[in-house]
């Protein structure tokens, strides 16, 4: 027999550890009736995270019917079978002033939650988005021996890439919705997996425009513009006047134009009503309660704020114009410090690696420029049609059965011997 080198000894040691661990892992995965069931703790802090969490819980429950799920979530996670110790709405605060006002309560909640998770002894903790809350909880739990997963990467591709390394101090594994994200984490030696985007799984490859128009009561033959200036009051305040002025200009040049405007909630509806009234009430303007996806599918063109909605518009296969403004001082600070690392902002453009949607940001986000860009899509239907192959390619790239792939990654982590991640 030959001499055993250090590398071989390490491999043999790892194999021995794996053999020692296998019975415990099998028990955790429900292989023996006497073993306690798999336990997964989760935390989702807003509606989108609640939906992601519900999808993950549903898939894991199908695979492990005896598994237990608990943590922070909303109606969707509860319906999927997760016990919620706290409601997701308790984390849903936006803006510096609001966060400061709720900070003492949030700190108390975080302390109580992380201790309850630790006492529950889960096999893994999954923090879903909400990085300001979840990454701190993940790091605290990881330091105490709990496996941790962060589901939905912050936008490290857009700004402050060095955050990727810090996220690795909190999460044993990061689940990414976009394919350009894992390579960034790899540069910082962080285990990250592309799982796809659940929205791409939900939206049909060929959305039914006629059915969406019928459902919304929109004329089947009229030209339709969907206007979405944001789902938060601050966004609506900054973008609404320019967006609606642009829509009014477009309506003056497109005969019979119908304008549909989804409101995310009652507060947004009130703000939108005031801004629409300032433009002059017009029966061709239709304000909707929610139903943003239907509005996009029903439209010919979408005018919308930069953000996740741009991805949804792309998956709905609609040409779009993207606008955005932030507070001037914030913009100067971000640009002056070089914190923003991208030339493109809208997700369809980032994913395509080219400008398939006009982006009008900050000082360029004016009624004149917005209306000019929207009118081009109405006047050049061949340009809108030429987008479809790119839209389909991106949709197929993101359609990965995200909840199932996320479940695969979570289970694989649980089954991996300690120290091997």
C-alpha positions as CSV (number, residue, x, y, z in Angstrom):
1,X,0.0,0.0,0.0
2,X,1.2,3.6,-0.7
3,X,1.7,6.3,1.8
4,X,-1.4,8.4,2.7
5,X,-1.0,12.1,1.9
6,X,-2.7,15.0,3.7
7,X,-5.3,15.5,0.9
8,X,-6.3,11.8,1.1
9,X,-6.5,11.9,4.9
10,X,-8.8,15.0,4.6
11,X,-11.0,13.3,2.1
12,X,-11.2,10.1,4.3
13,X,-12.0,12.3,7.4
14,X,-14.8,14.0,5.5
15,X,-16.1,10.7,4.3
16,X,-16.1,9.4,7.9
17,X,-17.8,12.5,9.2
18,X,-20.5,12.0,6.5
19,X,-21.0,8.3,7.5
20,X,-21.3,9.4,11.1
21,X,-23.8,12.0,10.2
22,X,-26.0,10.0,7.8
23,X,-28.2,8.4,10.4
24,X,-29.0,11.8,12.0
25,X,-29.7,13.3,8.6
26,X,-31.9,10.4,7.6
27,X,-33.8,10.9,10.8
28,X,-34.2,14.6,10.2
29,X,-35.5,13.9,6.7
30,X,-38.2,11.7,8.1
31,X,-36.7,8.3,7.2
32,X,-37.7,6.7,10.5
33,X,-41.1,7.0,12.2
34,X,-39.6,7.7,15.6
35,X,-37.5,10.6,14.4
36,X,-38.7,14.2,14.9
37,X,-39.9,15.8,11.7
38,X,-37.8,18.2,9.6
39,X,-38.1,21.7,11.0
40,X,-37.7,24.8,8.9
41,X,-37.9,28.3,10.2
42,X,-38.7,31.2,7.8
43,X,-39.0,34.9,7.9
44,X,-40.7,37.0,5.1
45,X,-41.2,40.7,5.7
46,X,-43.6,41.8,2.9
47,X,-46.2,40.5,0.4
48,X,-43.7,39.4,-2.3
49,X,-41.6,37.5,0.3
50,X,-44.8,35.9,1.7
51,X,-45.5,34.5,-1.8
52,X,-42.0,33.2,-2.2
53,X,-42.2,31.6,1.3
54,X,-45.5,30.0,0.5
55,X,-44.2,28.4,-2.7
56,X,-41.2,27.0,-0.9
57,X,-43.3,25.6,2.0
58,X,-45.8,24.0,-0.4
59,X,-43.0,22.2,-2.3
60,X,-41.2,21.0,0.9
61,X,-44.5,19.8,2.4
62,X,-45.1,17.7,-0.7
63,X,-41.7,16.1,-0.3
64,X,-41.8,15.8,3.5
65,X,-45.4,15.7,4.7
66,X,-44.4,15.6,8.4
67,X,-42.2,18.7,8.2
68,X,-42.9,21.6,10.4
69,X,-42.6,25.3,9.4
70,X,-42.7,28.3,11.6
71,X,-41.6,31.9,11.8
72,X,-42.7,35.2,10.4
73,X,-45.0,35.3,7.4
74,X,-48.4,36.4,6.0
75,X,-51.6,34.9,4.7
76,X,-50.0,33.0,1.9
77,X,-47.5,31.3,4.1
78,X,-50.2,30.5,6.7
79,X,-52.3,28.9,4.0
80,X,-49.4,26.8,2.8
81,X,-49.0,25.4,6.4
82,X,-46.5,27.7,8.1
83,X,-47.2,28.6,11.8
84,X,-46.5,32.3,12.1
85,X,-45.3,33.5,15.4
86,X,-45.4,37.1,14.1
87,X,-47.1,38.6,11.1
88,X,-45.1,39.8,8.1
89,X,-46.9,43.2,8.4
90,X,-44.9,43.9,11.6
91,X,-41.8,44.3,9.5
92,X,-43.3,46.3,6.6
93,X,-42.0,49.8,7.3
94,X,-40.6,52.0,4.7
95,X,-38.5,55.2,4.7
96,X,-36.0,56.5,7.2
97,X,-38.5,58.4,9.4
98,X,-40.8,55.5,9.7
99,X,-38.0,53.0,10.4
100,X,-36.7,55.3,13.2
101,X,-40.1,55.6,14.7
102,X,-40.6,51.8,14.8
103,X,-36.9,51.0,15.6
104,X,-37.4,50.1,19.3
105,X,-40.3,47.8,18.5
106,X,-38.4,46.2,15.6
107,X,-35.3,45.6,17.8
108,X,-37.5,43.9,20.5
109,X,-39.2,41.8,17.8
110,X,-35.9,40.7,16.3
111,X,-34.5,39.8,19.7
112,X,-37.5,37.7,20.6
113,X,-37.8,36.1,17.2
114,X,-34.2,35.0,16.9
115,X,-34.2,33.5,20.4
116,X,-37.5,31.7,19.6
117,X,-36.0,30.3,16.4
118,X,-32.9,29.1,18.3
119,X,-35.0,27.4,21.0
120,X,-37.1,25.7,18.4
121,X,-33.9,24.0,17.0
122,X,-34.7,24.2,13.3
123,X,-32.7,22.2,10.7
124,X,-32.4,25.4,8.7
125,X,-33.4,29.1,8.8
126,X,-34.6,30.7,5.5
127,X,-34.6,34.5,5.5
128,X,-36.7,35.7,2.5
129,X,-35.7,39.1,1.1
130,X,-36.0,41.9,3.8
131,X,-32.2,42.0,4.1
132,X,-32.1,44.8,6.7
133,X,-33.9,42.5,9.2
134,X,-33.0,39.0,8.0
135,X,-29.3,39.2,7.4
136,X,-28.8,40.2,11.1
137,X,-31.0,37.4,12.3
138,X,-29.2,34.9,9.9
139,X,-25.7,36.0,11.2
140,X,-26.8,35.6,14.8
141,X,-28.2,32.2,14.2
142,X,-25.3,31.0,12.1
143,X,-22.9,32.0,14.9
144,X,-24.9,29.6,17.1
145,X,-24.7,26.6,14.7
146,X,-28.0,27.0,12.8
147,X,-27.8,26.5,9.0
148,X,-28.9,29.7,7.2
149,X,-30.3,30.5,3.7
150,X,-31.0,33.9,2.3
151,X,-33.6,33.8,-0.4
152,X,-33.5,36.7,-2.9
153,X,-30.2,38.4,-3.3
154,X,-30.0,42.1,-2.7
155,X,-29.1,44.0,-5.9
156,X,-25.3,43.4,-5.6
157,X,-25.1,43.6,-9.4
158,X,-26.2,47.2,-9.3
159,X,-24.4,48.8,-6.3
160,X,-22.0,48.0,-3.5
161,X,-20.8,44.6,-4.8
162,X,-18.7,44.2,-1.6
163,X,-21.9,43.5,0.2
164,X,-21.8,40.0,-1.3
165,X,-18.9,39.0,0.9
166,X,-20.7,40.4,4.0
167,X,-23.9,38.5,3.1
168,X,-21.8,35.3,3.1
169,X,-21.0,36.0,6.8
170,X,-24.8,35.7,7.4
171,X,-25.9,33.0,5.0
172,X,-24.5,29.6,4.3
173,X,-26.3,29.7,1.0
174,X,-27.9,32.5,-1.1
175,X,-30.8,31.7,-3.5
176,X,-30.7,34.1,-6.5
177,X,-33.6,35.0,-8.8
178,X,-31.3,36.2,-11.6
179,X,-28.6,34.4,-13.5
180,X,-26.0,37.2,-13.3
181,X,-25.9,37.1,-9.5
182,X,-24.1,33.8,-8.5
183,X,-20.9,34.8,-10.4
184,X,-20.7,37.9,-8.3
185,X,-21.0,35.9,-5.1
186,X,-18.4,33.4,-6.4
187,X,-15.9,36.3,-6.6
188,X,-16.4,36.6,-2.8
189,X,-16.3,32.8,-2.1
190,X,-20.0,32.8,-1.2
191,X,-22.2,29.8,-2.1
192,X,-25.0,31.2,-4.3
193,X,-27.5,29.3,-6.5
194,X,-29.7,30.6,-9.4
195,X,-33.2,29.2,-8.8
196,X,-35.1,31.3,-11.3
197,X,-37.9,33.8,-10.8
198,X,-41.4,32.6,-9.5
199,X,-43.0,35.3,-11.6
200,X,-41.7,33.7,-14.7
201,X,-43.3,30.4,-13.6
202,X,-46.7,32.1,-13.0
203,X,-47.1,34.2,-16.1
204,X,-47.9,32.3,-19.4
205,X,-45.5,32.5,-22.2
206,X,-48.3,34.0,-24.4
207,X,-50.5,36.1,-22.1
208,X,-54.1,36.4,-23.3
209,X,-54.7,40.1,-24.0
210,X,-58.3,39.6,-25.1
211,X,-59.3,37.9,-21.8
212,X,-57.5,40.6,-19.8
213,X,-59.4,43.4,-21.6
214,X,-62.7,41.6,-21.1
215,X,-62.0,41.1,-17.4
216,X,-61.2,44.8,-17.0
217,X,-64.0,46.1,-19.2
218,X,-61.7,47.6,-21.7
219,X,-62.6,47.9,-25.4
220,X,-61.1,45.0,-27.3
221,X,-60.0,47.2,-30.2
222,X,-59.0,50.4,-28.5
223,X,-55.3,51.4,-28.1
224,X,-54.5,51.0,-24.4
225,X,-51.8,52.6,-22.2
226,X,-51.1,51.2,-18.7
227,X,-49.6,53.8,-16.3
228,X,-47.9,52.6,-13.1
229,X,-46.0,55.4,-11.3
230,X,-45.1,53.1,-8.4
231,X,-46.7,51.2,-5.5
232,X,-45.4,53.5,-2.7
233,X,-46.7,57.0,-1.9
234,X,-43.2,58.5,-2.2
235,X,-42.8,57.1,-5.7
236,X,-46.3,58.3,-6.7
237,X,-45.5,61.7,-5.3
238,X,-42.3,62.0,-7.3
239,X,-43.4,60.3,-10.5
240,X,-47.2,60.7,-10.8
241,X,-47.3,64.3,-12.1
242,X,-44.8,63.7,-14.9
243,X,-46.3,60.3,-15.8
244,X,-49.9,61.6,-16.0
245,X,-48.8,64.8,-17.9
246,X,-47.1,62.4,-20.3
247,X,-50.2,60.2,-20.6
248,X,-52.3,63.3,-21.3
249,X,-49.9,64.3,-24.1
250,X,-50.1,60.8,-25.6
251,X,-53.9,60.8,-25.5
252,X,-53.9,64.0,-27.5
253,X,-52.1,62.2,-30.3
254,X,-53.5,58.7,-30.2
255,X,-57.3,58.7,-31.1
256,X,-59.4,56.6,-28.8
257,X,-56.6,55.9,-26.3
258,X,-57.8,54.2,-23.1
259,X,-55.6,54.7,-20.0
260,X,-55.6,52.2,-17.2
261,X,-54.0,52.9,-13.8
262,X,-53.7,50.2,-11.2
263,X,-53.6,51.3,-7.5
264,X,-51.6,49.1,-5.2
265,X,-53.8,49.9,-2.1
266,X,-56.3,52.4,-0.8
267,X,-53.7,55.0,0.2
268,X,-52.2,54.8,-3.3
269,X,-55.6,55.1,-4.9
270,X,-56.3,58.3,-3.0
271,X,-53.0,59.8,-4.1
272,X,-53.5,58.7,-7.7
273,X,-57.1,60.2,-7.7
274,X,-55.8,63.6,-6.7
275,X,-53.1,63.5,-9.4
276,X,-55.6,62.4,-12.1
277,X,-58.0,65.1,-11.1
278,X,-55.2,67.7,-11.5
279,X,-54.9,66.6,-15.2
280,X,-58.7,67.0,-15.7
281,X,-61.1,64.1,-15.3
282,X,-61.5,62.1,-18.5
283,X,-63.8,59.0,-18.9
284,X,-61.1,57.3,-20.8
285,X,-58.9,57.1,-17.7
286,X,-59.7,54.0,-15.6
287,X,-58.4,53.7,-12.1
288,X,-58.2,50.1,-10.9
289,X,-57.9,48.5,-7.4
290,X,-54.8,46.3,-7.8
291,X,-54.9,44.1,-10.9
292,X,-51.5,45.5,-12.2
293,X,-50.7,42.3,-14.1
294,X,-54.0,42.2,-15.9
295,X,-53.6,45.9,-16.7
296,X,-50.2,45.2,-18.3
297,X,-51.5,42.2,-20.3
298,X,-54.4,44.3,-21.5
299,X,-52.3,47.2,-22.7
300,X,-50.4,48.0,-25.9
301,X,-47.7,50.0,-24.0
302,X,-46.8,50.3,-20.4
303,X,-45.4,53.5,-18.7
304,X,-44.0,52.5,-15.4
305,X,-41.6,53.1,-12.5
306,X,-38.2,51.3,-12.5
307,X,-38.3,48.2,-10.2
308,X,-39.7,44.7,-10.2
309,X,-42.7,45.9,-12.2
310,X,-40.5,46.2,-15.3
311,X,-39.7,42.5,-15.1
312,X,-43.4,41.8,-14.9
313,X,-44.1,44.0,-17.9
314,X,-41.4,42.1,-19.8
315,X,-42.9,38.7,-18.9
316,X,-46.3,40.0,-20.0
317,X,-44.5,40.7,-23.4
318,X,-45.4,44.4,-23.5
319,X,-43.2,47.3,-24.8
320,X,-42.5,49.7,-22.0
321,X,-41.1,53.1,-21.1
322,X,-39.3,53.2,-17.7
323,X,-39.0,56.4,-15.6
324,X,-37.7,57.1,-12.2
325,X,-36.6,59.8,-9.8
326,X,-35.1,59.8,-6.4
327,X,-34.6,62.8,-4.1
328,X,-32.0,65.1,-5.7
329,X,-29.7,65.1,-2.7
330,X,-29.7,61.3,-2.5
331,X,-29.0,61.0,-6.2
332,X,-26.0,63.4,-5.9
333,X,-24.6,61.4,-3.0
334,X,-25.0,58.0,-4.7
335,X,-23.5,59.3,-7.9
336,X,-20.8,61.3,-6.2
337,X,-19.6,58.4,-4.1
338,X,-19.7,56.0,-7.1
339,X,-22.0,53.6,-5.3
340,X,-24.0,52.9,-8.4
341,X,-22.1,50.5,-10.7
342,X,-24.5,50.0,-13.6
343,X,-25.2,51.7,-16.8
344,X,-28.7,50.2,-17.1
345,X,-31.4,50.3,-14.4
346,X,-34.5,48.5,-15.7
347,X,-34.3,44.7,-15.2
348,X,-35.2,43.8,-18.8
349,X,-32.3,45.8,-20.0
350,X,-29.9,44.4,-17.4
351,X,-31.0,40.8,-18.3
352,X,-30.9,41.4,-22.1
353,X,-27.5,43.3,-21.9
354,X,-29.0,45.9,-24.2
355,X,-31.5,48.7,-24.2
356,X,-34.8,47.1,-25.1
357,X,-36.8,49.6,-23.0
358,X,-36.2,53.3,-22.9
359,X,-34.9,54.5,-19.5
360,X,-35.6,58.1,-18.5
361,X,-34.0,58.7,-15.1
362,X,-33.8,61.7,-12.8
363,X,-33.6,64.9,-14.9
364,X,-34.6,63.0,-18.1
365,X,-37.9,61.9,-16.5
366,X,-40.0,64.7,-17.9
367,X,-43.5,64.7,-19.5
368,X,-41.9,65.6,-22.8
369,X,-39.4,62.8,-23.0
370,X,-41.8,60.2,-21.5
371,X,-44.5,61.0,-24.0
372,X,-42.1,60.9,-26.9
373,X,-40.9,57.5,-25.9
374,X,-44.4,56.1,-25.4
375,X,-45.6,57.5,-28.7
376,X,-42.9,55.7,-30.6
377,X,-44.2,52.3,-29.5
378,X,-47.7,53.3,-30.7
379,X,-46.5,54.6,-34.0
380,X,-44.0,51.8,-34.7
381,X,-45.8,48.5,-34.1
382,X,-43.0,46.7,-35.9
383,X,-40.5,47.9,-33.3
384,X,-42.8,46.5,-30.6
385,X,-43.1,43.2,-32.4
386,X,-39.3,42.9,-32.8
387,X,-39.0,42.7,-29.0
388,X,-40.9,39.4,-28.7
389,X,-38.0,37.0,-29.4
390,X,-35.9,38.7,-26.7
391,X,-38.8,38.7,-24.3
392,X,-39.4,34.9,-24.9
393,X,-35.7,34.1,-24.5
394,X,-35.5,36.0,-21.2
395,X,-38.8,34.4,-20.0
396,X,-37.5,30.9,-20.7
397,X,-34.2,31.7,-19.0
398,X,-36.0,32.7,-15.8
399,X,-38.7,30.0,-15.9
400,X,-36.9,27.4,-13.8
401,X,-39.6,26.1,-11.5
402,X,-38.2,28.4,-8.8
403,X,-39.9,27.0,-5.8
404,X,-38.8,23.5,-6.6
405,X,-35.2,24.6,-7.2
406,X,-35.2,26.6,-4.0
407,X,-36.4,23.6,-2.1
408,X,-33.7,21.5,-3.7
409,X,-31.0,23.9,-2.5
410,X,-32.4,24.0,1.0
411,X,-32.6,20.2,1.3
412,X,-29.1,19.8,-0.1
413,X,-27.8,22.2,2.5
414,X,-29.5,20.3,5.3
415,X,-28.0,17.1,4.0
416,X,-24.5,18.5,3.6
417,X,-22.1,17.5,6.5
418,X,-21.3,20.3,8.8
419,X,-18.1,22.0,7.8
420,X,-18.4,20.9,4.1
421,X,-20.3,24.1,3.0
